[in-house]
Amino acid sequence: MEELSDSRLVGLAKTGDVEAFAELARRYQEKVFRTVLSLTRNRSDADDLTLEQQAKFLIFFQDFNQYLREKLQKARQQAPRKRPLDNQR
């Protein structure tokens, strides 16, 4: 996926391609972190704000979110039911 352009990855992510979305997030995570760190001068704040930006990035892809919800629901429906562990509280 590294050889694909950002615009191609965005197109793939919009269709629900999880790998494309992950590659975009990976490409920009360090850049976002460095930018925020230079503004805040606080590593903890920069970590928090970087994660917040990643969350906003995910929300931006509404098509991706809908795809993910449908897939998770389908997986839950198809997953075999297991009984709770005996020592589980």
Secondary structure as the mmCIF struct_conf table of DSSP 4:
data_model
#
loop_
_struct_conf.conf_type_id
_struct_conf.id
_struct_conf.beg_label_comp_id
_struct_conf.beg_label_asym_id
_struct_conf.beg_label_seq_id
_struct_conf.end_label_comp_id
_struct_conf.end_label_asym_id
_struct_conf.end_label_seq_id
TURN_TY1_P TURN_TY1_P1 GLU A 2 GLU A 3
BEND BEND1 LEU A 4 LEU A 4
HELX_RH_AL_P HELX_RH_AL_P1 ASP A 6 LYS A 14
TURN_TY1_P TURN_TY1_P2 THR A 15 GLY A 16
HELX_RH_AL_P HELX_RH_AL_P2 VAL A 18 THR A 40
HELX_RH_AL_P HELX_RH_AL_P3 ARG A 43 PHE A 60
HELX_RH_AL_P HELX_RH_AL_P4 GLN A 62 GLN A 78
BEND BEND2 ALA A 79 ALA A 79
HELX_LH_PP_P HELX_LH_PP_P1 PRO A 80 ARG A 81
HELX_LH_PP_P HELX_LH_PP_P2 ARG A 83 LEU A 85
TURN_TY1_P TURN_TY1_P3 ASP A 86 ASN A 87
#
